[in-house]
C-alpha cells in the first residue's frame, strides 16, 4: 500500500530536493489496544476533532490535553493530536518550549513503558506553519503509526519522517476519512 499519494513513477521532491526511499507503507495490521489516552501536541482544537472521531468510532479513551507521564498508568495506547495553536497554548498558560518539554517527557515515558503511539495530524494546511511545524518532527518521529490529512502534508514532511523512521503512515483526504485508519489500528 502506498498511502501518501506518491506513485512509483514520480520521485518525492519534498522540500525541493529529491529524497531517496520516501515510499511510505500504510498500516498492515492492527497493533493498538485500550486503554487509550488522547492528548494534544501543540494545544490546538484538533484534539477535540480527534476526540469526536474516537467517539464516533466507539474507541474508548480518556482525554488529557496536558498529559504527562503520570497520566500513563494503565494506558496501552497514546494518541497524539499534533497541531500548534498560540491561542490554545496561551489558554493552557504555557509556551511552545514548555509544550515541547511536556511532550518529550510524555513520549519518553510512553516508549519506556512500551506504550504504542499514534500521531495524528488532521488540521490540514491550516494547521501548518512555524508554530505547528515545531511539534511535528518531535512527535511524529516517535510514533508507531501516523495518520495525516493530505493537505497538511503537501511538503512531504510526514512522508520523510515516516520513511526515515520506518513508521507506517496513512494519508487521508479529510478529517472524516481519518476514522477508518484509526479504527484499523486497534485490535
N, C-alpha and C positions, 0 to 999 in steps of 0.2 A: 504494500500500500504506500503510495507516495501521497502524503497527506497535506502538502502545503502549496499545491498548485504548480510545482515545478514539473516540467516534462523532461524526459531523458535527452531531448534534443536541444534544450536551452540551458546554458550554464547559469548558475546563480550569480548574479552580479550585485549582491547586497553591498552597499557602501561604495559602489562604483568600481569595485575590484572583483575580479573573478576569484572565487574561492573553490578549492578542491574539496570533494567529498561532502557536499552540502545536502545530499539526498537525505531526507528525514523519513523515518518509518513511523507509521501510526501505531497505536497500541494494538498488540496482537492478542492479549488475553487479560482477563480481569486479575487484579493484584491487590486491590484495596478492600478494606473491610472496616466496619464500625467497631467501636465508637469513633465518630468523626468530629474534629474541631475545625471550624472555619474561622479564619482571621483575615484582616486586611494587611496589605503591604503597601503603605502609602496613604492610608486613611481616606480613600475615595469612596463614593457611593456605590462603586462596583461591588463591594462586599454585600450590599443589600440585594443587588441583582443576582449574585451567585446564591445567596440565601433563598431567594424566590425560586431559582432553578432547582435547588436541592429540595425545597418544599414540594414543588410540582412533581418532582421525580420520586418522592417518597424516600429520599435519602435522609435518614435520621441523623441529626447533627446538633451540636452546640455551637453558638457563635460568641466569640470574644474578640472584639475589634482590636484590643491591645494585648493579645495573648502573650504570655511569657512561658518559660519552661515550667513554671509552677502549674500552669493550666494543662499540661500534657499527661497528667496522671490518668492512667487507664485508656488513653487515646491510642488508636491503631492507625488512623489516617489524619493527616493535617492538610487542609485545603487552603491555599494562599490565593486571595483575590488581589492581583497585582495592578496597581494604578495609583498614582500620586495625586493628591489634591491639597493645595495650600490652605483652602478653607477647612478641609477635614483635619489637617494637621493642626491648624490653629484652634479648632474646636476641641481637639484632644489635648491641647496645651503642650504640644511637642513640636520640634522642628525636624527637618529631613534627616539630620545627623542622628538625633535621638531615635527616630524611626528605624534607620538603618542598623543602629546598635541593637535595638529590641529584636528586630527580625533576625539578625545574625545569631544572637543568643538563643532565640527560639529554634531556628533551623539546626544549629549545632546540637542542641539538646535532643531534638527530634531524631537527628542522624544517630546520635549516641544510643538512643533508646530503640533504634531500628523501626521508627515510625515512618510509614510511607508518606510521601509528599506529592501533592498535585498542585501545580501552579496554573492559575487561570488568568488570562488577560483578555477580558471581554469588552472593554470600553472602546475598542476600535481606535481609529485615528484620533478621535477627540481626546483620548486618554494617553496620548503620546506627547512628548515634549521633554524639555530639560528635566523637570521635576520627576515625572513618571519614569523617564529613562534611567534615572539613578537607582531605581528599585528593581529594574528588570533583571539585569545580569546576576546580582547577588542572590535573588530568589529563584529564578528560573533555572539557573545552572546547578542548583542543588536539588531540584525536583526529580521524582521518579517518573513523572509524566507531565506534559504541558498541553494545555488546550488554549488556543488563541483564535480570536476573531480576525479574519483575513485583513481587514482594514487597519488593524493595529500592528501588522507585520509587513507592510509594504516595502520596508527597507531590508527585510530578511533577517532582522536581529534574532528572532526566535529560531529561525532555521539554523543560523550559525551556532547559537547556544546548544540547540538540540543535537546538531551534528557533532560538534566538538566534544560534547559530554556523553554521547551515545544515549540520549534520552528520547523515548518515543514521544511524538508530538502529533496532535491532530489539529488541523486548521478548519474553521467553520465559517460559513457566510455571515451569520449574525448571532446575536446573543441567544435567541431561542434555539438555534441549532446546536448550542453547546451542551444541551441536556443529554442528547444521545451518547456522545463520547464519555461524558461524565458518568452516566449510568453504567456504561460498558466497562468502566474501570473497577466497578465493585463486584465482588464475588457473590 
